[in-house]
Amino acid sequence: MEISNLNKLIILIVFFVLSFLIILYIPPIPQWESYHDFADARPWMEIPNFANVTSNIGFFAVGCLGLVKILQSGHFDNSLDRVPYIVFFVSVIFVGFGSSYYHWTPSNASLFWDRLPMTTAFMSFFAAVISDRINRNIAIYILLPILIIAGLYSLIYWQQTEANGLGDLRFYGIVQFFPLIAIPLIIWLYRRYRYTLTSPISWAFMWYACAKLLEHFDGEVFNLLGRLVSGHTLKHFAAAVATFYILKMVTLSKSRRETYKYL
């Protein structure tokens, strides 16, 4: 049975409200200080935490390649469609800068600049999916700015609560993890698309999940691999691969549309 557009919208709104209420119910989540204690803190060539700093090269590579690709003609039917992807790949480049800066001098203050471009990347890709699957104008003109501002506010709120001695990461958590649940729901509810192919998005999500696991088992991976490379270092590469699959999604969608055009 086909779900009406109104019911689809109601499902999404109810899901968001419930998620937000759950976040409010959870006690404040401070940033634990041990977060900054990485398994591999070895310096080299006068670069502190060398592996964790330099492993961000993947973000620079994917971000730059992504910008070059999406600015080429033919990838999008409408120039407006590329806006969230421009924001996304610019954000990926700045993830490289922000993460490198954070790992050079790990602290809550530098962590803000690591997380800022990540929130922009999460929110811009979320807007890209909404634009392609639901409504372009609402997603780009209204939701994209709102989502980016919400992401920025979640970080400012976290920093303010840390300064007051009661750090609270709940709103940053919803910025990072809500799209990971909402996007599959949107894909299931809204089947028509031009760019957001399900397979590359699934691969991106799997690589991101892998990145989070490597981050969590930082020390265990480091010891398992003979203290050659840590889980956190590999996390950067896995996350970069996840962003690469977003680029792959755009390029595959172009080939798909060209195939159907000549059928």
Buried (B, 14 or more C-beta within 10 A) or exposed (E): EEEEEEEBEEBBEEBEEEBBEEBEEEEEBBBEEEEBEBBBBBEEEEBBBBBBBBBBBBBBBBBBBBBEBBEEEEBBEEEBBBBBBBBBBBBBBBBBBBBBBBBBEBEBEBBBBBBBBBBBBBBBBBBBBBBBBBBBEEBBEEBBEEBBEBBBBBBEBBBEBBEEEEBBBBBBBBBBBBBBEBBBEBBEBBEEBBBBBEEBBEBBBBBBEBBBBBBEBBBEBBEEEEEEBBBBBBBBBBBBBBBBBBBBBBBBBBEBBEEEEEE
